[in-house]
Amino acid sequence: MAVLPLRPGTRFDHFHHIVFCPETREAVSVDPYDDEAVRAAVAANGLRLTAVVNTHEHWDHAGRNAAMKADSDVLIMAPLAAAGTILPIDRMLCDGDEIMVGETVRLQVLATPGHTMAHIALRGEEGGIPFLISGDTLFAAGAGNCGYGGHAPTLFDTLTTLAAALAEETIVYPGHDYLARNLRFAAHVEPGNDDVRALASEIADLPPDRLRFTTLAEEGRINPFLRCASPALRARLAELDPMLDPEGDDRTVFLALRAYRDRWAEAA
């Protein structure tokens, strides 16, 4: 294993992902909001934390850098575009950069703007299976909001590029566990989607400590933000938003969907 996912039970349902080299036991923590949980997991698994990577500048992803650096000499890595917002930064990251974790794990930095304009993701591989640590760009069955320094048209471009560039078997490791709520929204905007219903039923039966991550192929079947070409989704969204032209292009549908998701409230 190269990725150790944690769900420490924060009020924002964070996932924390620790990427480590099985041979040297060197480890990198991505967006460690609950720094105590990260340090405990590092110790329990016999790892040595050498770096922290921030995917973007929001405080719940980059706000623990000083705390992580206080106890050990870890390197703080963050997007170049967030320089001046994230402090401290020891290494600034750009699209295409590589991060070596120990001797066996290589992470590629991908620029993924939209949720914020500085956002990055990390692409890697474990046991021959590709993975993406997506931060707040792509969630299981959802996508990041754009209300805090983001830009929805850019997010559409980013998600379109990722969907085309990544292998279908890519495991998606997002920054938050919003899967159950996102599936409820997906069922709301595409009520006839059997894959959404099946996954909702599956996770309802999982024990609380069981983590469920999706693949990019699954996302293509369940994630409304990747399904803007679906006639059923377009028809339903046009009912919910009479201003939407269901014959518009995918970008137009995406923007309407993102705006509707921002104001959507679940029925009590």
N, C-alpha and C positions, 0 to 999 in steps of 0.2 A: 504494500500500500504506500502511496505517496501523499495522499490527502487524508487528514484526520479532521472530519467536520464535528463541530461542537454546536449544541443548542443550549446555551446556559440559562435560558429562561428570563431574558431581559424583558423590560416592558414594551420594547419594540420588536420582540420575537426575532432577535438577531441570530444568524448563523455566524460562527467564527470558523475559518478554515486554516488549519495548520498544515503546511506543505513541508515534507521532510525527506531526507535521503536515508533510506533504510540501512545503508552501509556506514556512513559517518555519523548518523543521528543528528546532523545539523538540521535546523528547522527555521521556517519563515512563517510568521503569523500575518494573516490578511485581515485588516480592519478590526483590531481587537478592542471592541467597546468594553467588554467585561475583562479587564486585564488580569484580575485575580483568577478567573476561570481558565484563562489561557495559560498562565504560569503553572497552575495546578495540573493541567493536562500535559504540559511539557514535562514536568517533573515525574508524573505518573507513568509516562511512556518512555522515560529515559532519553529524552531529547535535549539538545542544546540550542536554545534560541539565538540566532545570529542576526535576524533582520525582521523588520515590520514593513509591510507594504500597505499603503493606503490606496484604495481605488478612486477615491474622490475626496473633496474637501469638507463634506458635511461633518458636523461635530461628532455625530454618533458613529462615524467611521474613522475619523482622524484625531479625535479629541483626547485620546489616551497615549499619544506619542511620548510625551514627557514622562508619564508614569512608567511606560514600558522601558524607557531609556534609563530611568533612575536606578534600577536594580542591577542592570547588566549593560555591557557595552554593545547594544544592538544598533544596527544600521537602520535608519529610517529612509524608506524609499517612497516616493510619491510622484504624481504627474508633474512634469515641468510646467504645464499650464496652470497648476495650482500654487506655484511658487509665490511667496508673499502672503498666501492665505493659510497654507499648512506650515506649521513650525514645530520642531526643526525639520529640515530635509537634508539628509546626508548624500543622497543620490537622487537626481531627478530623472524621471522615466519618460521616454517618448515612444511613439508607435514603432514597433519593430525591434525594440531593445530586448535583450535576453537577460534573465536572472538565473544564475546557477545556484542550486541548493545542494550543498555537498558535492559529491562526485557524479551523481546519477540522475538528478532531476533538473530539467531545463524548462523554464517558464518563458513564454513569449508575451511581450506586452502588446496589447491591442488598444488603440484609441477607440473609445466607444462613447462619444459625446451624445448628449441629449438630456439625460437626467440632470447632469450638470455638463458644462462645456469642457471641463477638464477631465472627465471620467475616463478611466482605463479598465480593461479586463485582463485576465491572465489565462493563457492557453497552455496546456501541458498534456502529458500522457502518463498513465499508470497501467502497467501490465498490458500494454498494447492498446488500451482503451483511451481515447482522447477525452479531455475534460476542459471546461471553461469555468473559471471563477469570475462570475459576472457582476459582482457588486450589486448596484441598484439599477442596472440597465435592463436586465432580463430576469424576471422572477419565474418560478414555476407557475404556469398558467396566467402570467401577467407581465407587466412592464412598468418601469419606474415612472413616477410622476415628473412633471417638468416645472412645478410651481416654485422651486427654490433655486433659481439660477440655471434652469434648463431651457430647452427649445424643442417643442414637439415635432416640427418638421425634420429637425436634425435627428431626433430619436428614431423616426420612421426610417430615415436613410441608414442609420446604424443597424437597426434590427434587420432590415432588408439585406444589408451586406453580410451580417453574421449568418443569417439563414442560408445564404448562398455559399458562403466560404467554409462553413464547418460541416464535418461529417455527421450523418444522421445519428450515429451511435455516441456522439459527444454527450457526456454527462454534464448537466448544468448545476453548478454550485452557486446559488444566489446569496445575497447578503442578508435576507430576511426569510423567515418561514411564513409566507402568506398563502400557502397552497390552498388550504381549506376555504378561506374567504375568496380567493381568486376563482376557485371553481364555482362558488355560488354566483359570482358575477358572470362567469362564462356561461353558466346554465341560464342566467337571466337574459343574456343577449343572443344566445343560440340554444333555445330550449330543446331542440331536437337532436342535439349532439350526444350520441350514445357513449362516445369515449369520455366525455366530461362526466357523465353519470357514473360510468364504470369506475373511474379513478376516485370520484367522490365516495363511492361505496367502499372501495378498497381502503382508503385512508381512514375512514370512519371506524374500521375494525382493527387498526394498528394499535399496539400498546403505546403508551405515551413516550417511551424512550426509543422507539423505532423511528429512524429518520428515513424519509422517502424523497429521493431525488429523481428528477425526470431526465430523459434524453431529448436531444433536439428533435428527433422523430416524433416523440410524444408531444412535444410542444407544438409541432405543426398540426397536430390533431386536436389539441385542447385549448391552445392559447388564442384568445380572440384577436390579440394584437398581431398575430402571425397569420390570421385567417381572414384578412380584409377582403379577399376575393370570394369568400363564401356567399353564395346567393341567399342562403337562409339567414346568415348573420346580417347581411345588408338589408334584407326585407324587415327583419325584426328591429334593427336599429332605426330604420326609417319610420317605424311605428312609434318608437320612443323619442325620436328627434325629427319632427315633421319638416325641419329645415334641410334635412339631408336628402340629396339626390341619390337614390340607390343605384343609379347607373354611373355615378362618378368614378373617378380612378381610385386606386387603392390608397393613395396618400390622403385624398379627401375623406375616405371612410375612416382611415386611421385617426385623423385629427378629430373627427366627430366622435369617434369611440373614446379617445383619450379625454376629451372634454366631458363626455357623458360619465365616464368612470370617475372623474374628479368630483362630480356632484351627486353620484349615486349613493343612496343610503339603503341598507338592507331593511326589509320589512321586519317589524318586531316579531 
